[in-house]
């Protein structure tokens, strides 16, 4: 097996492992926060749940093994598979970037247990999505898959999706899910004041009152902002898919994953509490990021 083939297989394997980490991490975050707990919503946001979370041991096992596998495979790409390969300078840089992100996430994981600032959870979430996108782009570029035409709309959609992922991470990290009712309307949400409320501050220390996390004052507006970004992500992803219509597989993947993320997100919001819908929302968002990143950064024709 030559180095290029090995690098592509390692990138695909690492991307699959990172996807498993994303899903397992989402399961742990939301189940430990109290999603689907028996006494909902009174049990939501309890710092020290009185009962053990069913399946938590298995989820942690999957998370640790998948994270370790992803780190090892990401390290093998620049150190072994693409070492001194001519014509793959950009791919080598991507491989080093993937390894740097993986190492950063490993270091961040040490600080995760007991963290009291949203930045830790946010870094894990956004970093995981960024690592997945980098590995998918690396695999696509090594495979020599090319594209033509403008990638502007796909880049805009990718940035919007990352913004939505970040706001979703802030909602989860601050236990703000119940700040809006399970309906389209969200009374009391003031988007004009969300920036100054602390709801967008990843370094704001989480406030614990009587054993439960108290969401920030602008939590309702944060939820509304996340929903508005979901609409923007769906619209821009559809526009990106239209611009990619000559590449049917990629355009179709973009449409399907964008729809999946939107539908599962709506189900998670309007059927509170719904852990399966929340996990599906995370998974579809990860697939969407991968599809858009592949559209933007793969090799150009001509």
Secondary structure as UniProt FT lines:
FT   HELIX           3..33
FT   TURN            34..36
FT   TURN            38..45
FT   TURN            54..55
FT   HELIX           56..76
FT   HELIX           77..81
FT   TURN            82..84
FT   TURN            86..87
FT   HELIX           89..112
FT   TURN            113..114
FT   HELIX           118..142
FT   TURN            143..144
FT   STRAND          146..147
FT   HELIX           152..173
FT   TURN            174..175
FT   HELIX           177..179
FT   TURN            187..188
FT   HELIX           191..193
FT   TURN            194..200
FT   TURN            202..203
FT   STRAND          207..209
FT   TURN            210..211
FT   STRAND          212..214
FT   TURN            217..218
FT   HELIX           219..243
FT   TURN            244..246
FT   HELIX           248..270
FT   HELIX           275..297
FT   STRAND          299..300
//
